[in-house]
Amino acid sequence: MCTGRLSESRALRAAADSARAGTATVVLVQGPPGIGKTTLVRQFLAGLDDFTVLDSTATPSPAASDVDCLSRLLRRAAVRVPDRSPTGEPSARAAKNPAAVPSGPRALRELLDTSEAAPWALFVDDAQWADSPSLKALLEAAREGGPLCLVLAARHSHGWDEEVLRALHTVAPLTHIALAELPEAEAAALVATALGDLADDVLTRRLVQRSGGHPLYLRSLLDGHGTARPGGPARAALPASVVRRQLTGVPSEGVAALEALAVLGGSATVPALSTVLGALDSTSALDPLVHEEFITRTDAQVPAVAIRHGVFRDALYDTLPAARRRALHVAAVDAVDERQGLAHRVAAAETVDVRLAADLLETANRELAEGGLLHAARTLLSAASLSHADDHRSDHLLYGAVRLFFWAGADAELARHGHAVVTRRPCPWRDEALGLAEFAAGRLTSAQRLLDQAQESLREAHPGQRAVVLTELALVHAILGQGEATRHHADQALRPAPPAGEVRLYGSVGLRRETDPVAARPAPSGPAAAGPPSGGVPDICARAPYVVVPPGLRQAARALAAYGTALRHGPGAGLDLLAGLPEDADRIGEEDLPALTVRGILRLADAQLSSATTDLTMVTARRRSAAARLLGTSASVHLAMCHLLGGDWNRAAREVGTALDEEQGRCFDAPALWSLRSVLDAFRGDDGAAEASLRQAQHLARPLDFGGPQYHTAMARAMRARARGDHRGVVDALQMLAERSAHSERVRIVSMSWLPFLAESLVSCGLADLARAAMEELKSTGDDASNPHLRVADAWLDGRTAEAAGAHEDALGRYTEAVGLLGPGRDIPLVRGLLEISRGRVSAALGRAGSATAHFDSAEDLFTRLGARPFLKECRAERRACAPERGDIPDLDHLLTGREREVARLVGLGCTNREIADELTLSVKTIEYHLRSVFVKLGMRSRRELRRRVQEAGGKDGRR
């Protein structure tokens, strides 16, 4: 089925309408291979119930025995519609004796002239290969007129002679439809149709970007849409038959160039491509590929070419015969740099190659020294594939690769290789690798068990090796919210860890080549080769041939120690352990990024919004660094929270969107990010989008076996409820966090941002005692009692309690104290706006109309700047409820016209010019004109002054 293409379908239907009216039309549908020309036209033809439809497909370079395109159409007419054939010959006889069917332009004219009722629709597919006489005859028939719709689908018109082109462009009317990749909206609609509820906007964007909007490639990806999900297959290839059909008609030298480009990764300079092809100049082979839109060409100082679509490149590479693929990889070694050449040598290898494996180890060592964890991991995997399968050293290369994938934050790649670990011989490093694979899959409870088992077994192993496992274990406990265990394992990791910056492959056999007699020694066989069960340190593992210690180990352990301390004793205690971390961005090294992330998180928890934003911005600016990826997108999550709390909601939304677009990340990142998006949507008044984002967060959190993601989804549910004014919903969502032991320590870190909302909602629901108990528990833990945001919640709680008891003066004092605590660097505009509503409400109750108006004005200004529509609506409702009784200020009645009074009244209700225009069914310019007149007549200079005047003069509903 053809999705989208609405304007193209309308053009085809218009051509059919002309043919029905007796005016012959020609439609030329052009586009690159696989773009959907045939599908579009056949779907159109299927709806022509009142037409006689004939079709034919041209073929490239027909043999002498082949009939021409026109003859095939006429024979089809004789078989399908004998009563309309010039000879009237029955279909059975025509089928047995096709040569008896007349052919040529005259036969075509006679065929068309037999029509007295139904019009004709003639379709020639792959018309770029049609013979010229047939095309000229068909176009001449269209020029002569009659009820005919001629449709030609062609990749291009480069092979047509001048007479055909002249005939094509002189026929009238001619409809030219140029098909290209689907626009983004139509491609997204195709994804939504195929995937239903699974089609969130991030997945849709990834699929559309990867396919380039090409419908064939997009459908290919949709058939295996796990490619866009962590742990999904690497790609979904086109069937070989589809690839080869697209290459039909391409010259053999062009196909060879495409195959070489696919082996080169999809792009190359023309000289490099020529080297692979063994040609002095490959330019002539490239021209047809450019015409067919298989490739793009850049004519720079060194010309370069690239395959247009990565999906086609992958599919073409997969269809290459093994021998052809190896030959091209061998040829590519001399056309690229040393690192790329090594990759081509690996791809060309057919059997175990110990020398090449040793070269790969040297490369991995260099990549590690340069901080390229992901490159080093892939290089180690290649080295393992070139080693003897029954040699325990290949096992350790695999384990080292898995470890580096973990430290690079590449959970998706780690998960794809986890199955290979299961088949290896039991040993502590296998336990570690299995634990990291479980982590990548979101099974942290199982990961904790396996990593704990590994570190216990490695007590006598290389100290750096055990330090790595202990740090990994500390990270797992940190994510589980277990402060004491996090601090314990991080401290243990710091004791035996090698000096900071030590990055190498340990072991005496790490760089041996095949000439080394030890390296060449056959691997042990028989039962002894299997090794003892996990939990012990077998002799072959104790020798630790390859021990990979990632860079930044000590700094990561120190960061986790600080985080564990904060979980137990509050953010201030954790920050004390990071006191030596520089404040200046220029002095922050790559290996300091985990510690900088933790400091930003703890500063956020300690109400240091400005400092937290600075720290986390420094980390996200280097988000591509492997060191920054150890903690996933935690920096982005908490930076978005900083912007959300600090009132820069647009920046928060951009940070969430950027993080969601990241290909790498931890399994727990996406639920947190979608939860934040839900909060942003809710605060802006888009409850439908908030619900969809929350549903996506819950869907992604469901497979995970630990409570962290549920914290984020609970927060999102609570904030969505608060935006709707549903205080019971806020309590139901947030009380769960306070009651569940899985969140007990995590609450100490993250509760400060939502605690004021919980306190407010508990009092609104008549549950002030519960709010007070929760507050006292947090205030009793270390330095949290001095946290400004905790004190804001405490003062807000006291104020609401006093207000409920009718002690309005006390309530006003506590609300004012809370506003004062939201000073520079720690201000939360949304909370301050809600406090201003409370101050306005109690001021009105105390009869202080001027103060009440000022507080409501302040709240409205805050909510307007934020774009917080639900809270702006709440503020206006509170203002109307608190407005004084109608007074007598005659100026509004006697000085203003009726229309001006209407405009002034709506200004008093806090409406914008656009809202006033919509209410009065006028233009915004007209409203501006009336406002200027009002200002002049009343001697006012500002909208705020007018609003106050109207409210003082208005009744309870703000009207005059």
Solvent accessible surface area in square Angstrom, and as a share of the most:
residue,aa,sasa,rsa
1,M,187,0.84
2,C,14,0.08
3,T,28,0.16
4,G,22,0.21
5,R,9,0.03
6,L,112,0.56
7,S,65,0.42
8,E,33,0.15
9,S,22,0.14
10,R,134,0.49
11,A,30,0.23
12,L,0,0.00
13,R,128,0.47
14,A,59,0.46
15,A,5,0.04
16,A,1,0.01
17,D,80,0.41
18,S,36,0.23
19,A,0,0.00
20,R,106,0.39
21,A,86,0.67
22,G,35,0.33
23,T,68,0.39
24,A,4,0.03
25,T,4,0.02
26,V,0,0.00
27,V,0,0.00
28,L,7,0.03
29,V,0,0.00
30,Q,29,0.13
31,G,6,0.06
32,P,9,0.06
33,P,7,0.04
34,G,29,0.28
35,I,0,0.00
36,G,20,0.19
37,K,15,0.06
38,T,43,0.25
39,T,58,0.34
40,L,3,0.01
41,V,0,0.00
42,R,96,0.35
43,Q,81,0.36
44,F,22,0.09
45,L,15,0.08
46,A,80,0.62
47,G,54,0.52
48,L,14,0.07
49,D,137,0.71
50,D,66,0.34
51,F,16,0.07
52,T,17,0.10
53,V,39,0.22
54,L,1,0.01
55,D,17,0.09
56,S,1,0.01
57,T,56,0.33
58,A,3,0.02
59,T,64,0.37
60,P,41,0.26
61,S,109,0.71
62,P,73,0.46
63,A,63,0.49
64,A,114,0.89
65,S,102,0.66
66,D,68,0.35
67,V,46,0.27
68,D,62,0.32
69,C,1,0.01
70,L,6,0.03
71,S,10,0.07
72,R,59,0.22
73,L,2,0.01
74,L,5,0.02
75,R,72,0.26
76,R,81,0.30
77,A,1,0.01
78,A,1,0.00
79,V,65,0.37
80,R,118,0.43
81,V,32,0.18
82,P,35,0.22
83,D,121,0.63
84,R,31,0.11
85,S,7,0.05
86,P,44,0.28
87,T,68,0.40
88,G,43,0.41
89,E,21,0.10
90,P,70,0.44
91,S,42,0.27
92,A,64,0.50
93,R,151,0.55
94,A,1,0.01
95,A,63,0.49
96,K,176,0.74
97,N,75,0.39
98,P,54,0.34
99,A,84,0.65
100,A,46,0.36
101,V,14,0.08
102,P,48,0.30
103,S,66,0.43
104,G,22,0.21
105,P,89,0.56
106,R,192,0.70
107,A,5,0.04
108,L,3,0.01
109,R,59,0.21
110,E,70,0.31
111,L,2,0.01
112,L,10,0.05
113,D,92,0.48
114,T,58,0.34
115,S,21,0.14
116,E,174,0.78
117,A,95,0.73
118,A,32,0.25
119,P,11,0.07
120,W,2,0.01
121,A,0,0.00
122,L,1,0.01
123,F,0,0.00
124,V,0,0.00
125,D,4,0.02
126,D,10,0.05
127,A,0,0.00
128,Q,9,0.04
129,W,44,0.15
130,A,11,0.09
131,D,39,0.20
132,S,29,0.19
133,P,92,0.58
134,S,1,0.01
135,L,1,0.00
136,K,63,0.27
137,A,8,0.06
138,L,2,0.01
139,L,3,0.01
140,E,69,0.31
141,A,5,0.04
142,A,2,0.02
143,R,142,0.52
144,E,94,0.42
145,G,23,0.22
146,G,23,0.22
147,P,47,0.30
148,L,5,0.02
149,C,0,0.00
150,L,0,0.00
151,V,0,0.00
152,L,1,0.01
153,A,0,0.00
154,A,0,0.00
155,R,22,0.08
156,H,29,0.13
157,S,32,0.20
158,H,109,0.49
159,G,61,0.58
160,W,15,0.05
161,D,58,0.30
162,E,130,0.58
163,E,91,0.41
164,V,1,0.00
165,L,56,0.28
166,R,138,0.50
167,A,31,0.24
168,L,2,0.01
169,H,127,0.57
170,T,88,0.51
171,V,7,0.04
172,A,80,0.62
173,P,60,0.37
174,L,55,0.27
175,T,38,0.22
176,H,108,0.48
177,I,9,0.05
178,A,73,0.56
179,L,6,0.03
180,A,56,0.44
181,E,40,0.18
182,L,9,0.05
183,P,75,0.47
184,E,124,0.56
185,A,79,0.61
186,E,41,0.18
187,A,0,0.00
188,A,31,0.24
189,A,48,0.38
190,L,12,0.06
191,V,0,0.00
192,A,51,0.40
193,T,110,0.64
194,A,58,0.45
195,L,21,0.10
196,G,44,0.42
197,D,140,0.72
198,L,68,0.34
199,A,23,0.18
200,D,17,0.09
201,D,66,0.34
202,V,9,0.05
203,L,2,0.01
204,T,15,0.09
205,R,66,0.24
206,R,45,0.16
207,L,3,0.01
208,V,17,0.10
209,Q,126,0.56
210,R,90,0.33
211,S,0,0.00
212,G,37,0.36
213,G,1,0.01
214,H,3,0.01
215,P,9,0.06
216,L,46,0.23
217,Y,7,0.03
218,L,0,0.00
219,R,79,0.29
220,S,10,0.06
221,L,0,0.00
222,L,16,0.08
223,D,127,0.66
224,G,19,0.18
225,H,52,0.23
226,G,21,0.20
227,T,30,0.18
228,A,11,0.08
229,R,60,0.22
230,P,93,0.58
231,G,38,0.37
232,G,10,0.10
233,P,78,0.49
234,A,69,0.53
235,R,81,0.30
236,A,18,0.14
237,A,48,0.38
238,L,8,0.04
239,P,80,0.50
240,A,55,0.43
241,S,82,0.53
242,V,43,0.25
243,V,0,0.00
244,R,93,0.34
245,R,127,0.46
246,Q,7,0.03
247,L,10,0.05
248,T,47,0.28
249,G,38,0.36
250,V,13,0.08
251,P,52,0.33
252,S,91,0.58
253,E,94,0.42
254,G,0,0.00
255,V,27,0.15
256,A,27,0.21
257,A,0,0.00
258,L,0,0.00
259,E,17,0.07
260,A,0,0.00
261,L,0,0.00
262,A,0,0.00
263,V,5,0.03
264,L,25,0.12
265,G,51,0.49
266,G,8,0.08
267,S,64,0.41
268,A,18,0.14
269,T,53,0.31
270,V,14,0.08
271,P,73,0.46
272,A,17,0.13
273,L,0,0.00
274,S,7,0.05
275,T,68,0.39
276,V,9,0.05
277,L,49,0.24
278,G,72,0.69
279,A,43,0.33
280,L,188,0.94
281,D,89,0.46
282,S,3,0.02
283,T,56,0.33
284,S,88,0.57
285,A,8,0.07
286,L,1,0.00
287,D,51,0.26
288,P,37,0.23
289,L,0,0.00
290,V,46,0.26
291,H,90,0.40
292,E,11,0.05
293,E,67,0.30
294,F,10,0.04
295,I,3,0.02
296,T,62,0.36
297,R,82,0.30
298,T,83,0.48
299,D,118,0.61
300,A,64,0.50
301,Q,182,0.81
302,V,78,0.45
303,P,46,0.29
304,A,32,0.24
305,V,3,0.02
306,A,31,0.24
307,I,16,0.08
308,R,86,0.31
309,H,21,0.09
310,G,35,0.33
311,V,2,0.01
312,F,4,0.02
313,R,44,0.16
314,D,15,0.08
315,A,0,0.00
316,L,0,0.00
317,Y,33,0.12
318,D,60,0.31
319,T,31,0.18
320,L,5,0.03
321,P,84,0.53
322,A,59,0.45
323,A,67,0.52
324,R,80,0.29
325,R,64,0.23
326,R,71,0.26
327,A,57,0.45
328,L,6,0.03
329,H,10,0.04
330,V,93,0.53
331,A,33,0.26
332,A,0,0.00
333,V,43,0.25
334,D,123,0.64
335,A,22,0.17
336,V,39,0.23
337,D,84,0.43
338,E,140,0.63
339,R,107,0.39
340,Q,95,0.42
341,G,4,0.04
342,L,17,0.09
343,A,62,0.48
344,H,17,0.07
345,R,87,0.32
346,V,27,0.16
347,A,43,0.33
348,A,14,0.11
349,A,33,0.25
350,E,128,0.57
351,T,107,0.62
352,V,60,0.34
353,D,48,0.25
354,V,33,0.19
355,R,92,0.34
356,L,4,0.02
357,A,9,0.07
358,A,2,0.02
359,D,26,0.13
360,L,5,0.03
361,L,7,0.03
362,E,57,0.26
363,T,8,0.05
364,A,0,0.00
365,N,42,0.22
366,R,113,0.41
367,E,5,0.02
368,L,1,0.00
369,A,75,0.58
370,E,122,0.55
371,G,33,0.32
372,G,20,0.19
373,L,8,0.04
374,L,40,0.20
375,H,92,0.41
376,A,0,0.00
377,A,0,0.00
378,R,99,0.36
379,T,15,0.09
380,L,1,0.00
381,L,32,0.16
382,S,28,0.18
383,A,0,0.00
384,A,12,0.10
385,S,81,0.52
386,L,9,0.05
387,S,21,0.13
388,H,88,0.39
389,A,92,0.71
390,D,77,0.40
391,D,14,0.07
392,H,21,0.09
393,R,34,0.13
394,S,1,0.01
395,D,6,0.03
396,H,5,0.02
397,L,4,0.02
398,L,4,0.02
399,Y,9,0.03
400,G,7,0.06
401,A,0,0.00
402,V,0,0.00
403,R,6,0.02
404,L,0,0.00
405,F,0,0.00
406,F,1,0.00
407,W,8,0.03
408,A,2,0.01
409,G,1,0.01
410,A,0,0.00
411,D,2,0.01
412,A,16,0.13
413,E,17,0.07
414,L,0,0.00
415,A,35,0.27
416,R,83,0.30
417,H,52,0.23
418,G,8,0.08
419,H,129,0.58
420,A,25,0.19
421,V,0,0.00
422,V,83,0.48
423,T,112,0.65
424,R,61,0.22
425,R,44,0.16
426,P,48,0.30
427,C,7,0.04
428,P,0,0.00
429,W,4,0.01
430,R,39,0.14
431,D,3,0.02
432,E,3,0.02
433,A,1,0.01
434,L,29,0.15
435,G,0,0.00
436,L,0,0.00
437,A,15,0.11
438,E,33,0.15
439,F,0,0.00
440,A,9,0.07
441,A,37,0.29
442,G,0,0.00
443,R,110,0.40
444,L,0,0.00
445,T,80,0.47
446,S,26,0.17
447,A,0,0.00
448,Q,51,0.23
449,R,139,0.51
450,L,18,0.09
451,L,0,0.00
452,D,56,0.29
453,Q,62,0.28
454,A,0,0.00
455,Q,5,0.02
456,E,81,0.36
457,S,8,0.05
458,L,0,0.00
459,R,126,0.46
460,E,156,0.70
461,A,17,0.13
462,H,57,0.25
463,P,71,0.45
464,G,0,0.00
465,Q,3,0.02
466,R,28,0.10
467,A,0,0.00
468,V,0,0.00
469,V,0,0.00
470,L,0,0.00
471,T,2,0.01
472,E,1,0.00
473,L,0,0.00
474,A,0,0.00
475,L,8,0.04
476,V,0,0.00
477,H,11,0.05
478,A,8,0.06
479,I,27,0.14
480,L,24,0.12
481,G,6,0.06
482,Q,71,0.32
483,G,0,0.00
484,E,116,0.52
485,A,28,0.21
486,T,0,0.00
487,R,79,0.29
488,H,97,0.43
489,H,17,0.07
490,A,0,0.00
491,D,41,0.21
492,Q,27,0.12
493,A,0,0.00
494,L,36,0.18
495,R,175,0.64
496,P,41,0.26
497,A,10,0.07
498,P,18,0.11
499,P,95,0.60
500,A,59,0.46
501,G,45,0.44
502,E,42,0.19
503,V,27,0.16
504,R,111,0.40
505,L,18,0.09
506,Y,13,0.05
507,G,43,0.41
508,S,98,0.63
509,V,23,0.13
510,G,3,0.03
511,L,88,0.44
512,R,61,0.22
513,R,78,0.28
514,E,74,0.33
515,T,103,0.60
516,D,32,0.17
517,P,105,0.66
518,V,51,0.29
519,A,9,0.07
520,A,62,0.48
521,R,147,0.54
522,P,114,0.72
523,A,27,0.21
524,P,77,0.48
525,S,95,0.61
526,G,48,0.46
527,P,130,0.82
528,A,90,0.70
529,A,16,0.12
530,A,52,0.40
531,G,32,0.31
532,P,53,0.34
533,P,104,0.65
534,S,37,0.24
535,G,42,0.40
536,G,32,0.31
537,V,56,0.32
538,P,12,0.08
539,D,101,0.53
540,I,41,0.21
541,C,5,0.03
542,A,57,0.44
543,R,142,0.52
544,A,10,0.08
545,P,7,0.04
546,Y,19,0.07
547,V,2,0.01
548,V,3,0.02
549,V,1,0.01
550,P,1,0.01
551,P,25,0.16
552,G,7,0.06
553,L,8,0.04
554,R,62,0.23
555,Q,26,0.12
556,A,2,0.01
557,A,0,0.00
558,R,99,0.36
559,A,1,0.01
560,L,5,0.03
561,A,5,0.04
562,A,0,0.00
563,Y,35,0.13
564,G,0,0.00
565,T,11,0.07
566,A,0,0.00
567,L,1,0.00
568,R,99,0.36
569,H,102,0.46
570,G,0,0.00
571,P,0,0.00
572,G,15,0.14
573,A,27,0.21
574,G,0,0.00
575,L,28,0.14
576,D,104,0.54
577,L,70,0.35
578,L,7,0.03
579,A,83,0.65
580,G,76,0.73
581,L,22,0.11
582,P,26,0.17
583,E,102,0.46
584,D,69,0.36
585,A,48,0.37
586,D,134,0.69
587,R,165,0.60
588,I,7,0.03
589,G,34,0.33
590,E,80,0.36
591,E,44,0.20
592,D,29,0.15
593,L,0,0.00
594,P,7,0.04
595,A,5,0.04
596,L,0,0.00
597,T,3,0.02
598,V,4,0.02
599,R,7,0.03
600,G,0,0.00
601,I,11,0.06
602,L,0,0.00
603,R,32,0.12
604,L,13,0.07
605,A,6,0.05
606,D,33,0.17
607,A,3,0.02
608,Q,63,0.28
609,L,10,0.05
610,S,66,0.43
611,S,41,0.27
612,A,0,0.00
613,T,36,0.21
614,T,75,0.44
615,D,1,0.01
616,L,0,0.00
617,T,63,0.37
618,M,25,0.11
619,V,3,0.01
620,T,10,0.06
621,A,83,0.65
622,R,68,0.25
623,R,53,0.19
624,R,177,0.65
625,S,20,0.13
626,A,17,0.13
627,A,23,0.18
628,A,11,0.08
629,R,33,0.12
630,L,7,0.03
631,L,18,0.09
632,G,11,0.11
633,T,17,0.10
634,S,22,0.14
635,A,9,0.07
636,S,4,0.02
637,V,6,0.04
638,H,23,0.10
639,L,5,0.02
640,A,1,0.00
641,M,9,0.04
642,C,3,0.02
643,H,15,0.06
644,L,18,0.09
645,L,17,0.08
646,G,38,0.36
647,G,20,0.19
648,D,55,0.29
649,W,6,0.02
650,N,94,0.48
651,R,119,0.43
652,A,0,0.00
653,A,35,0.27
654,R,145,0.53
655,E,20,0.09
656,V,1,0.00
657,G,14,0.13
658,T,61,0.36
659,A,4,0.03
660,L,9,0.04
661,D,57,0.30
662,E,19,0.08
663,E,120,0.54
664,Q,31,0.14
665,G,19,0.18
666,R,8,0.03
667,C,23,0.14
668,F,30,0.12
669,D,9,0.04
670,A,31,0.24
671,P,0,0.00
672,A,4,0.03
673,L,3,0.01
674,W,13,0.05
675,S,0,0.00
676,L,2,0.01
677,R,45,0.16
678,S,0,0.00
679,V,1,0.01
680,L,4,0.02
681,D,26,0.13
682,A,2,0.02
683,F,7,0.03
684,R,62,0.22
685,G,34,0.33
686,D,68,0.35
687,D,53,0.27
688,G,50,0.48
689,A,35,0.27
690,A,0,0.00
691,E,76,0.34
692,A,46,0.35
693,S,6,0.04
694,L,9,0.04
695,R,130,0.47
696,Q,14,0.06
697,A,0,0.00
698,Q,63,0.28
699,H,70,0.31
700,L,37,0.18
701,A,2,0.02
702,R,164,0.60
703,P,95,0.60
704,L,18,0.09
705,D,63,0.33
706,F,16,0.07
707,G,22,0.21
708,G,7,0.07
709,P,1,0.01
710,Q,53,0.24
711,Y,2,0.01
712,H,31,0.14
713,T,12,0.07
714,A,1,0.01
715,M,11,0.05
716,A,0,0.00
717,R,89,0.33
718,A,0,0.00
719,M,8,0.04
720,R,42,0.15
721,A,4,0.03
722,R,2,0.01
723,A,14,0.11
724,R,120,0.44
725,G,38,0.37
726,D,50,0.26
727,H,41,0.18
728,R,120,0.44
729,G,17,0.16
730,V,0,0.00
731,V,6,0.03
732,D,80,0.41
733,A,0,0.00
734,L,0,0.00
735,Q,33,0.15
736,M,38,0.17
737,L,0,0.00
738,A,48,0.37
739,E,123,0.55
740,R,118,0.43
741,S,100,0.65
742,A,55,0.43
743,H,1,0.01
744,S,63,0.41
745,E,24,0.11
746,R,21,0.08
747,V,16,0.09
748,R,39,0.14
749,I,3,0.01
750,V,20,0.12
751,S,0,0.00
752,M,3,0.01
753,S,14,0.09
754,W,5,0.02
755,L,5,0.02
756,P,1,0.01
757,F,5,0.02
758,L,3,0.01
759,A,2,0.01
760,E,7,0.03
761,S,0,0.00
762,L,1,0.01
763,V,17,0.10
764,S,46,0.30
765,C,35,0.21
766,G,63,0.61
767,L,52,0.26
768,A,29,0.22
769,D,123,0.64
770,L,81,0.40
771,A,2,0.01
772,R,72,0.26
773,A,61,0.48
774,A,23,0.18
775,M,1,0.01
776,E,82,0.37
777,E,122,0.55
778,L,16,0.08
779,K,59,0.25
780,S,87,0.56
781,T,29,0.17
782,G,61,0.59
783,D,59,0.30
784,D,1,0.01
785,A,44,0.34
786,S,75,0.48
787,N,2,0.01
788,P,24,0.15
789,H,2,0.01
790,L,1,0.00
791,R,108,0.39
792,V,2,0.01
793,A,0,0.00
794,D,20,0.10
795,A,1,0.00
796,W,1,0.00
797,L,1,0.01
798,D,41,0.21
799,G,0,0.00
800,R,41,0.15
801,T,59,0.35
802,A,18,0.14
803,E,29,0.13
804,A,86,0.67
805,A,85,0.66
806,G,45,0.43
807,A,38,0.30
808,H,53,0.24
809,E,94,0.42
810,D,92,0.48
811,A,0,0.00
812,L,24,0.12
813,G,41,0.40
814,R,61,0.22
815,Y,0,0.00
816,T,59,0.34
817,E,78,0.35
818,A,0,0.00
819,V,26,0.15
820,G,56,0.53
821,L,18,0.09
822,L,10,0.05
823,G,12,0.12
824,P,134,0.84
825,G,36,0.34
826,R,81,0.30
827,D,33,0.17
828,I,4,0.02
829,P,17,0.11
830,L,8,0.04
831,V,0,0.00
832,R,56,0.20
833,G,0,0.00
834,L,5,0.02
835,L,0,0.00
836,E,12,0.05
837,I,3,0.02
838,S,3,0.02
839,R,37,0.14
840,G,0,0.00
841,R,47,0.17
842,V,1,0.00
843,S,0,0.00
844,A,27,0.21
845,A,60,0.47
846,L,59,0.29
847,G,64,0.62
848,R,99,0.36
849,A,41,0.32
850,G,41,0.39
851,S,50,0.32
852,A,6,0.05
853,T,12,0.07
854,A,47,0.37
855,H,27,0.12
856,F,4,0.02
857,D,1,0.00
858,S,33,0.21
859,A,0,0.00
860,E,3,0.01
861,D,39,0.20
862,L,5,0.03
863,F,0,0.00
864,T,76,0.44
865,R,174,0.63
866,L,18,0.09
867,G,31,0.30
868,A,1,0.00
869,R,145,0.53
870,P,27,0.17
871,F,1,0.00
872,L,21,0.10
873,K,151,0.64
874,E,49,0.22
875,C,0,0.00
876,R,31,0.11
877,A,47,0.36
878,E,40,0.18
879,R,15,0.06
880,R,90,0.33
881,A,66,0.51
882,C,33,0.20
883,A,21,0.17
884,P,59,0.37
885,E,137,0.61
886,R,137,0.50
887,G,25,0.24
888,D,139,0.72
889,I,48,0.24
890,P,71,0.45
891,D,46,0.24
892,L,3,0.02
893,D,53,0.27
894,H,150,0.67
895,L,85,0.42
896,L,8,0.04
897,T,70,0.41
898,G,38,0.36
899,R,98,0.36
900,E,9,0.04
901,R,81,0.30
902,E,62,0.28
903,V,0,0.00
904,A,3,0.02
905,R,17,0.06
906,L,6,0.03
907,V,1,0.00
908,G,2,0.02
909,L,28,0.14
910,G,5,0.05
911,C,25,0.15
912,T,57,0.33
913,N,35,0.18
914,R,142,0.52
915,E,70,0.31
916,I,0,0.00
917,A,1,0.01
918,D,93,0.48
919,E,110,0.49
920,L,25,0.12
921,T,122,0.71
922,L,54,0.27
923,S,59,0.38
924,V,37,0.21
925,K,161,0.68
926,T,45,0.26
927,I,0,0.00
928,E,63,0.28
929,Y,133,0.51
930,H,29,0.13
931,L,9,0.04
932,R,143,0.52
933,S,28,0.18
934,V,0,0.00
935,F,44,0.18
936,V,123,0.71
937,K,81,0.34
938,L,20,0.10
939,G,64,0.62
940,M,12,0.05
941,R,230,0.84
942,S,49,0.31
943,R,75,0.27
944,R,108,0.39
945,E,73,0.33
946,L,0,0.00
947,R,21,0.08
948,R,73,0.27
949,R,57,0.21
950,V,1,0.01
951,Q,18,0.08
952,E,71,0.32
953,A,0,0.00
954,G,0,0.00
955,G,10,0.10
956,K,122,0.52
957,D,71,0.37
958,G,9,0.09
959,R,121,0.44
960,R,64,0.23
